[in-house]
Amino acid sequence: MITSGRVAVNGTTVTTLGSKADPEHDTITLDGKPITVERPRIYILLNKPAGYVTTMSDPEGRPIVTDIIKDIPERLFPVGRLDFNTEGLLLLTNDGDWANKLAHPSHEVIKEYHVKVRGDINTQTLDKLAHGVKLDDGWTAPAAVTVIRAVGKNSWLSIAIHEGRYRQVRRMCEAVGLLVARLTRFRYGNLQIDSLKPGEYRHLTPAEITSLVTNTPQKQEKGRGHQKFLHSRKKNVI
């Protein structure tokens, strides 16, 4: 095809074997029709450390999460965002359709956060978080809230939500008088951080990739032992 003059790069016919072109920047045509190179689809689960932004660039020059995965040649982007100081499970991909399905409000992926807070933890506070608190952009939906442990004046809470508002968990805690000292996203759908240390990542399996966009919130919870998406009083004994 090349020696017969059927291939062109940026409008110039190429007839020399061994000629090079970059499909990311050059327009390559065969018989006048553009050709594309199918890029491999990459799906990454990263344990994001604190101190990284989840944008593709930062005008303040802060580290970005893609700095952590520079060994992956494909250009990946985060699925959703985590705050600069928030740690934990973050998905990255180059599959826009898959990312859009996960981000769509109708999909309602359950996200579980472990939150270290300081303040008065009592049944009333937990009930407010579980049944909804009023923020400046409206009431939050019901959440699953449990106390993991309490140490001195600090407590660790598990808060599972299916919404994706800006800084939602931090704002929920602040709305009930709790000061957030540390925030980690522990679970996304059926995926967990597991043994990944901050800054480490792994590739998703084909089954995990599919299940994230096909599971309903009920199925996501069923995979974790039928935990109810409600506030469990008996676990809130301090």
ZADO-1210 file (C-alpha; in nm, 4 decimals, padded with zeros to 6 digits):
<atoms>
<atom x="00.0000" y="00.0000" z="00.0000" code="MET" pos="1"/>
<atom x="00.2867" y="00.2360" z="00.0755" code="ILE" pos="2"/>
<atom x="00.4963" y="00.1625" z="-00.2348" code="THR" pos="3"/>
<atom x="00.1880" y="00.1936" z="-00.4550" code="SER" pos="4"/>
<atom x="00.1272" y="00.5485" z="-00.3266" code="GLY" pos="5"/>
<atom x="-00.1961" y="00.4837" z="-00.1398" code="ARG" pos="6"/>
<atom x="-00.0737" y="00.6250" z="00.1934" code="VAL" pos="7"/>
<atom x="-00.0334" y="00.9939" z="00.2780" code="ALA" pos="8"/>
<atom x="00.0819" y="01.1756" z="00.5899" code="VAL" pos="9"/>
<atom x="-00.0455" y="01.5294" z="00.6422" code="ASN" pos="10"/>
<atom x="-00.1461" y="01.5426" z="00.2780" code="GLY" pos="11"/>
<atom x="00.1885" y="01.4251" z="00.1391" code="THR" pos="12"/>
<atom x="00.2043" y="01.0857" z="-00.0301" code="THR" pos="13"/>
<atom x="00.4567" y="00.8512" z="00.1333" code="VAL" pos="14"/>
<atom x="00.6209" y="00.5823" z="-00.0810" code="THR" pos="15"/>
<atom x="00.9339" y="00.5006" z="00.1210" code="THR" pos="16"/>
<atom x="00.9127" y="00.1957" z="00.3442" code="LEU" pos="17"/>
<atom x="01.0211" y="00.2714" z="00.6991" code="GLY" pos="18"/>
<atom x="00.8785" y="00.6235" z="00.6984" code="SER" pos="19"/>
<atom x="00.7506" y="00.7292" z="01.0383" code="LYS" pos="20"/>
<atom x="00.4359" y="00.9095" z="01.1519" code="ALA" pos="21"/>
<atom x="00.2773" y="00.9831" z="01.4879" code="ASP" pos="22"/>
<atom x="-00.0979" y="00.9075" z="01.4880" code="PRO" pos="23"/>
<atom x="-00.1381" y="01.1395" z="01.7907" code="GLU" pos="24"/>
<atom x="-00.0275" y="01.4428" z="01.5878" code="HIS" pos="25"/>
<atom x="-00.0230" y="01.3471" z="01.2193" code="ASP" pos="26"/>
<atom x="-00.3128" y="01.2904" z="00.9796" code="THR" pos="27"/>
<atom x="-00.2626" y="00.9569" z="00.8083" code="ILE" pos="28"/>
<atom x="-00.4834" y="00.8584" z="00.5156" code="THR" pos="29"/>
<atom x="-00.5274" y="00.5470" z="00.3058" code="LEU" pos="30"/>
<atom x="-00.6807" y="00.6057" z="-00.0355" code="ASP" pos="31"/>
<atom x="-00.7730" y="00.9536" z="00.0873" code="GLY" pos="32"/>
<atom x="-00.9612" y="00.8323" z="00.3930" code="LYS" pos="33"/>
<atom x="-00.8267" y="00.9063" z="00.7422" code="PRO" pos="34"/>
<atom x="-00.7249" y="00.6084" z="00.9520" code="ILE" pos="35"/>
<atom x="-00.7239" y="00.5927" z="01.3292" code="THR" pos="36"/>
<atom x="-00.5267" y="00.3818" z="01.5718" code="VAL" pos="37"/>
<atom x="-00.7344" y="00.2100" z="01.8359" code="GLU" pos="38"/>
<atom x="-00.5717" y="00.2918" z="02.1656" code="ARG" pos="39"/>
<atom x="-00.5816" y="00.0300" z="02.4425" code="PRO" pos="40"/>
<atom x="-00.8382" y="00.1018" z="02.7107" code="ARG" pos="41"/>
<atom x="-00.6826" y="00.1449" z="03.0537" code="ILE" pos="42"/>
<atom x="-00.8656" y="00.1278" z="03.3872" code="TYR" pos="43"/>
<atom x="-00.6677" y="00.2066" z="03.7023" code="ILE" pos="44"/>
<atom x="-00.7551" y="00.1966" z="04.0728" code="LEU" pos="45"/>
<atom x="-00.5210" y="00.4332" z="04.2577" code="LEU" pos="46"/>
<atom x="-00.4852" y="00.4921" z="04.6300" code="ASN" pos="47"/>
<atom x="-00.4503" y="00.8693" z="04.6076" code="LYS" pos="48"/>
<atom x="-00.2241" y="01.0269" z="04.8695" code="PRO" pos="49"/>
<atom x="-00.3125" y="01.3598" z="05.0285" code="ALA" pos="50"/>
<atom x="-00.1476" y="01.6596" z="04.8640" code="GLY" pos="51"/>
<atom x="-00.2454" y="01.5865" z="04.5024" code="TYR" pos="52"/>
<atom x="-00.5109" y="01.7515" z="04.2882" code="VAL" pos="53"/>
<atom x="-00.7333" y="01.5452" z="04.0597" code="THR" pos="54"/>
<atom x="-00.7338" y="01.7908" z="03.7702" code="THR" pos="55"/>
<atom x="-00.5206" y="01.7478" z="03.4583" code="MET" pos="56"/>
<atom x="-00.3216" y="02.0622" z="03.5418" code="SER" pos="57"/>
<atom x="-00.2992" y="02.3091" z="03.8274" code="ASP" pos="58"/>
<atom x="-00.2342" y="02.6847" z="03.7942" code="PRO" pos="59"/>
<atom x="-00.0841" y="02.6843" z="04.1444" code="GLU" pos="60"/>
<atom x="00.1745" y="02.4260" z="04.0456" code="GLY" pos="61"/>
<atom x="00.0587" y="02.1634" z="04.2929" code="ARG" pos="62"/>
<atom x="00.1226" y="01.7931" z="04.2219" code="PRO" pos="63"/>
<atom x="-00.1435" y="01.6210" z="04.0101" code="ILE" pos="64"/>
<atom x="-00.2488" y="01.2578" z="04.0381" code="VAL" pos="65"/>
<atom x="-00.1250" y="01.1718" z="03.6897" code="THR" pos="66"/>
<atom x="00.2281" y="01.2452" z="03.8145" code="ASP" pos="67"/>
<atom x="00.1981" y="00.9210" z="04.0128" code="ILE" pos="68"/>
<atom x="00.1274" y="00.7054" z="03.7060" code="ILE" pos="69"/>
<atom x="00.3865" y="00.8446" z="03.4647" code="LYS" pos="70"/>
<atom x="00.5004" y="00.4902" z="03.3882" code="ASP" pos="71"/>
<atom x="00.1728" y="00.4353" z="03.2006" code="ILE" pos="72"/>
<atom x="00.2189" y="00.5689" z="02.8448" code="PRO" pos="73"/>
<atom x="-00.1504" y="00.6330" z="02.7824" code="GLU" pos="74"/>
<atom x="-00.3042" y="00.9667" z="02.8784" code="ARG" pos="75"/>
<atom x="-00.5468" y="00.8936" z="03.1631" code="LEU" pos="76"/>
<atom x="-00.7913" y="01.1189" z="03.3429" code="PHE" pos="77"/>
<atom x="-00.9642" y="01.0820" z="03.6819" code="PRO" pos="78"/>
<atom x="-01.3219" y="00.9568" z="03.7131" code="VAL" pos="79"/>
<atom x="-01.4680" y="01.2229" z="03.9402" code="GLY" pos="80"/>
<atom x="-01.2555" y="01.4131" z="04.1867" code="ARG" pos="81"/>
<atom x="-01.1097" y="01.3977" z="04.5338" code="LEU" pos="82"/>
<atom x="-01.0079" y="01.7092" z="04.7240" code="ASP" pos="83"/>
<atom x="-00.6436" y="01.8087" z="04.7554" code="PHE" pos="84"/>
<atom x="-00.6307" y="01.6811" z="05.1149" code="ASN" pos="85"/>
<atom x="-00.8587" y="01.3789" z="05.0617" code="THR" pos="86"/>
<atom x="-00.6990" y="01.0382" z="05.0265" code="GLU" pos="87"/>
<atom x="-00.8130" y="00.7056" z="04.8969" code="GLY" pos="88"/>
<atom x="-00.9713" y="00.5251" z="04.6082" code="LEU" pos="89"/>
<atom x="-00.9603" y="00.7074" z="04.2763" code="LEU" pos="90"/>
<atom x="-01.0311" y="00.5598" z="03.9335" code="LEU" pos="91"/>
<atom x="-00.8441" y="00.6744" z="03.6242" code="LEU" pos="92"/>
<atom x="-00.9099" y="00.5766" z="03.2647" code="THR" pos="93"/>
<atom x="-00.8908" y="00.6827" z="02.9015" code="ASN" pos="94"/>
<atom x="-01.2393" y="00.5452" z="02.8292" code="ASP" pos="95"/>
<atom x="-01.4660" y="00.8496" z="02.8177" code="GLY" pos="96"/>
<atom x="-01.7906" y="00.6567" z="02.7690" code="ASP" pos="97"/>
<atom x="-01.7226" y="00.4375" z="03.0724" code="TRP" pos="98"/>
<atom x="-01.6315" y="00.7373" z="03.2861" code="ALA" pos="99"/>
<atom x="-01.9451" y="00.9264" z="03.1808" code="ASN" pos="100"/>
<atom x="-02.1677" y="00.6330" z="03.2773" code="LYS" pos="101"/>
<atom x="-02.0141" y="00.6213" z="03.6240" code="LEU" pos="102"/>
<atom x="-02.0425" y="00.9968" z="03.6682" code="ALA" pos="103"/>
<atom x="-02.4052" y="01.0220" z="03.5586" code="HIS" pos="104"/>
<atom x="-02.6365" y="01.0968" z="03.8578" code="PRO" pos="105"/>
<atom x="-02.8789" y="00.8208" z="03.7564" code="SER" pos="106"/>
<atom x="-02.6123" y="00.5554" z="03.8106" code="HIS" pos="107"/>
<atom x="-02.5794" y="00.6289" z="04.1843" code="GLU" pos="108"/>
<atom x="-02.2493" y="00.4571" z="04.2541" code="VAL" pos="109"/>
<atom x="-02.2079" y="00.4108" z="04.6297" code="ILE" pos="110"/>
<atom x="-01.8938" y="00.5699" z="04.7688" code="LYS" pos="111"/>
<atom x="-01.7814" y="00.4927" z="05.1235" code="GLU" pos="112"/>
<atom x="-01.5578" y="00.7321" z="05.3143" code="TYR" pos="113"/>
<atom x="-01.3718" y="00.6840" z="05.6393" code="HIS" pos="114"/>
<atom x="-01.3653" y="01.0147" z="05.8235" code="VAL" pos="115"/>
<atom x="-01.1650" y="01.1146" z="06.1277" code="LYS" pos="116"/>
<atom x="-01.3630" y="01.3826" z="06.3089" code="VAL" pos="117"/>
<atom x="-01.3472" y="01.5838" z="06.6298" code="ARG" pos="118"/>
<atom x="-01.6682" y="01.6870" z="06.7982" code="GLY" pos="119"/>
<atom x="-01.9668" y="01.5577" z="06.9891" code="ASP" pos="120"/>
<atom x="-02.0608" y="01.2185" z="06.8453" code="ILE" pos="121"/>
<atom x="-02.4035" y="01.1132" z="06.9676" code="ASN" pos="122"/>
<atom x="-02.7100" y="00.9422" z="06.8303" code="THR" pos="123"/>
<atom x="-02.8676" y="01.2685" z="06.7226" code="GLN" pos="124"/>
<atom x="-02.5596" y="01.3703" z="06.5251" code="THR" pos="125"/>
<atom x="-02.5428" y="01.0329" z="06.3543" code="LEU" pos="126"/>
<atom x="-02.9153" y="01.0393" z="06.2763" code="ASP" pos="127"/>
<atom x="-02.8779" y="01.3768" z="06.1057" code="LYS" pos="128"/>
<atom x="-02.5938" y="01.2545" z="05.8880" code="LEU" pos="129"/>
<atom x="-02.7819" y="00.9350" z="05.8026" code="ALA" pos="130"/>
<atom x="-03.1205" y="01.0872" z="05.7223" code="HIS" pos="131"/>
<atom x="-02.9949" y="01.4000" z="05.5492" code="GLY" pos="132"/>
<atom x="-02.8561" y="01.7417" z="05.6369" code="VAL" pos="133"/>
<atom x="-02.9298" y="02.0729" z="05.4719" code="LYS" pos="134"/>
<atom x="-02.6402" y="02.2195" z="05.2757" code="LEU" pos="135"/>
<atom x="-02.6286" y="02.5382" z="05.0742" code="ASP" pos="136"/>
<atom x="-02.7174" y="02.3355" z="04.7622" code="ASP" pos="137"/>
<atom x="-03.0062" y="02.1436" z="04.9231" code="GLY" pos="138"/>
<atom x="-03.0707" y="01.8440" z="05.1454" code="TRP" pos="139"/>
<atom x="-02.8444" y="01.5421" z="05.1186" code="THR" pos="140"/>
<atom x="-02.9889" y="01.1999" z="05.0424" code="ALA" pos="141"/>
<atom x="-02.9924" y="00.9248" z="05.3086" code="PRO" pos="142"/>
<atom x="-02.6510" y="00.7823" z="05.3895" code="ALA" pos="143"/>
<atom x="-02.5122" y="00.4765" z="05.5698" code="ALA" pos="144"/>
<atom x="-02.3342" y="00.6047" z="05.8802" code="VAL" pos="145"/>
<atom x="-02.1530" y="00.3983" z="06.1433" code="THR" pos="146"/>
<atom x="-01.8881" y="00.4619" z="06.4051" code="VAL" pos="147"/>
<atom x="-01.5733" y="00.2616" z="06.3331" code="ILE" pos="148"/>
<atom x="-01.3898" y="00.3511" z="06.6507" code="ARG" pos="149"/>
<atom x="-01.3410" y="00.6335" z="06.8997" code="ALA" pos="150"/>
<atom x="-01.0039" y="00.7358" z="07.0431" code="VAL" pos="151"/>
<atom x="-01.0043" y="01.0201" z="07.2945" code="GLY" pos="152"/>
<atom x="-01.1685" y="01.3265" z="07.1425" code="LYS" pos="153"/>
<atom x="-01.1422" y="01.1830" z="06.7922" code="ASN" pos="154"/>
<atom x="-01.3769" y="00.9384" z="06.6215" code="SER" pos="155"/>
<atom x="-01.3594" y="00.7512" z="06.2926" code="TRP" pos="156"/>
<atom x="-01.6874" y="00.7343" z="06.1001" code="LEU" pos="157"/>
<atom x="-01.7867" y="00.5363" z="05.7942" code="SER" pos="158"/>
<atom x="-02.0125" y="00.7429" z="05.5677" code="ILE" pos="159"/>
<atom x="-02.1476" y="00.5861" z="05.2478" code="ALA" pos="160"/>
<atom x="-02.3262" y="00.8089" z="04.9961" code="ILE" pos="161"/>
<atom x="-02.4415" y="00.7787" z="04.6367" code="HIS" pos="162"/>
<atom x="-02.4347" y="01.1482" z="04.5532" code="GLU" pos="163"/>
<atom x="-02.1334" y="01.3301" z="04.4179" code="GLY" pos="164"/>
<atom x="-02.1590" y="01.6905" z="04.5297" code="ARG" pos="165"/>
<atom x="-01.8574" y="01.9127" z="04.5732" code="TYR" pos="166"/>
<atom x="-01.6802" y="01.8372" z="04.9063" code="ARG" pos="167"/>
<atom x="-02.0014" y="01.6687" z="05.0201" code="GLN" pos="168"/>
<atom x="-01.8758" y="01.4561" z="05.3093" code="VAL" pos="169"/>
<atom x="-01.6731" y="01.7428" z="05.4564" code="ARG" pos="170"/>
<atom x="-01.9715" y="01.9756" z="05.4319" code="ARG" pos="171"/>
<atom x="-02.2061" y="01.7170" z="05.5851" code="MET" pos="172"/>
<atom x="-01.9791" y="01.6807" z="05.8864" code="CYS" pos="173"/>
<atom x="-01.9345" y="02.0555" z="05.9230" code="GLU" pos="174"/>
<atom x="-02.3139" y="02.1012" z="05.9076" code="ALA" pos="175"/>
<atom x="-02.3562" y="01.8888" z="06.2230" code="VAL" pos="176"/>
<atom x="-02.0667" y="02.0512" z="06.4083" code="GLY" pos="177"/>
<atom x="-01.7895" y="01.8010" z="06.3375" code="LEU" pos="178"/>
<atom x="-01.4371" y="01.9041" z="06.2408" code="LEU" pos="179"/>
<atom x="-01.2851" y="01.6786" z="05.9737" code="VAL" pos="180"/>
<atom x="-00.9230" y="01.5943" z="06.0479" code="ALA" pos="181"/>
<atom x="-00.8761" y="01.3261" z="05.7825" code="ARG" pos="182"/>
<atom x="-01.0862" y="01.1926" z="05.4968" code="LEU" pos="183"/>
<atom x="-01.0272" y="00.8758" z="05.2964" code="THR" pos="184"/>
<atom x="-01.2441" y="00.7236" z="05.0244" code="ARG" pos="185"/>
<atom x="-01.2388" y="00.3565" z="05.1144" code="PHE" pos="186"/>
<atom x="-01.4848" y="00.2114" z="04.8634" code="ARG" pos="187"/>
<atom x="-01.6290" y="00.2886" z="04.5209" code="TYR" pos="188"/>
<atom x="-01.9132" y="00.0546" z="04.4225" code="GLY" pos="189"/>
<atom x="-01.7800" y="-00.2940" z="04.4935" code="ASN" pos="190"/>
<atom x="-01.4162" y="-00.1843" z="04.4777" code="LEU" pos="191"/>
<atom x="-01.2053" y="-00.1257" z="04.7884" code="GLN" pos="192"/>
<atom x="-00.8542" y="00.0036" z="04.8499" code="ILE" pos="193"/>
<atom x="-00.7596" y="-00.3283" z="05.0111" code="ASP" pos="194"/>
<atom x="-00.3820" y="-00.3565" z="05.0564" code="SER" pos="195"/>
<atom x="-00.2822" y="-00.0703" z="04.8271" code="LEU" pos="196"/>
<atom x="-00.0614" y="00.1824" z="05.0016" code="LYS" pos="197"/>
<atom x="-00.0896" y="00.5572" z="04.9256" code="PRO" pos="198"/>
<atom x="00.0568" y="00.6162" z="04.5814" code="GLY" pos="199"/>
<atom x="00.0137" y="00.2555" z="04.4685" code="GLU" pos="200"/>
<atom x="-00.2261" y="00.1443" z="04.1955" code="TYR" pos="201"/>
<atom x="-00.3502" y="-00.1621" z="04.0125" code="ARG" pos="202"/>
<atom x="-00.5352" y="-00.2366" z="03.6900" code="HIS" pos="203"/>
<atom x="-00.9014" y="-00.3317" z="03.7129" code="LEU" pos="204"/>
<atom x="-01.0070" y="-00.6762" z="03.5996" code="THR" pos="205"/>
<atom x="-01.2540" y="-00.7096" z="03.3094" code="PRO" pos="206"/>
<atom x="-01.5214" y="-00.8239" z="03.5560" code="ALA" pos="207"/>
<atom x="-01.4658" y="-00.5167" z="03.7739" code="GLU" pos="208"/>
<atom x="-01.4816" y="-00.2842" z="03.4740" code="ILE" pos="209"/>
<atom x="-01.8172" y="-00.4287" z="03.3682" code="THR" pos="210"/>
<atom x="-01.9706" y="-00.4564" z="03.7139" code="SER" pos="211"/>
<atom x="-01.9179" y="-00.0894" z="03.7960" code="LEU" pos="212"/>
<atom x="-02.1462" y="00.0247" z="03.5161" code="VAL" pos="213"/>
<atom x="-02.4053" y="-00.2525" z="03.5532" code="THR" pos="214"/>
<atom x="-02.4511" y="-00.2769" z="03.9305" code="ASN" pos="215"/>
<atom x="-02.7322" y="-00.0881" z="04.1010" code="THR" pos="216"/>
<atom x="-02.6802" y="00.0507" z="04.4541" code="PRO" pos="217"/>
<atom x="-02.8697" y="-00.2501" z="04.5895" code="GLN" pos="218"/>
<atom x="-02.6373" y="-00.4916" z="04.4101" code="LYS" pos="219"/>
<atom x="-02.3349" y="-00.2981" z="04.5295" code="GLN" pos="220"/>
<atom x="-02.4500" y="-00.3385" z="04.8891" code="GLU" pos="221"/>
<atom x="-02.5473" y="-00.7034" z="04.8400" code="LYS" pos="222"/>
<atom x="-02.1887" y="-00.7772" z="04.7479" code="GLY" pos="223"/>
<atom x="-02.0877" y="-00.6549" z="05.0925" code="ARG" pos="224"/>
<atom x="-02.3098" y="-00.8805" z="05.3016" code="GLY" pos="225"/>
<atom x="-02.6489" y="-00.7127" z="05.2538" code="HIS" pos="226"/>
<atom x="-02.5572" y="-00.4089" z="05.4664" code="GLN" pos="227"/>
<atom x="-02.8579" y="-00.1767" z="05.4708" code="LYS" pos="228"/>
<atom x="-02.8132" y="00.1672" z="05.3204" code="PHE" pos="229"/>
<atom x="-02.9270" y="00.3210" z="05.6492" code="LEU" pos="230"/>
<atom x="-02.7880" y="00.4340" z="05.9809" code="HIS" pos="231"/>
<atom x="-02.7274" y="00.1325" z="06.2066" code="SER" pos="232"/>
<atom x="-02.7880" y="00.2343" z="06.5672" code="ARG" pos="233"/>
<atom x="-02.6416" y="-00.0728" z="06.7315" code="LYS" pos="234"/>
<atom x="-02.3010" y="-00.0013" z="06.5753" code="LYS" pos="235"/>
<atom x="-02.2948" y="00.3501" z="06.7143" code="ASN" pos="236"/>
<atom x="-02.2058" y="00.2595" z="07.0711" code="VAL" pos="237"/>
<atom x="-01.9088" y="00.4627" z="07.1897" code="ILE" pos="238"/>
</atoms>
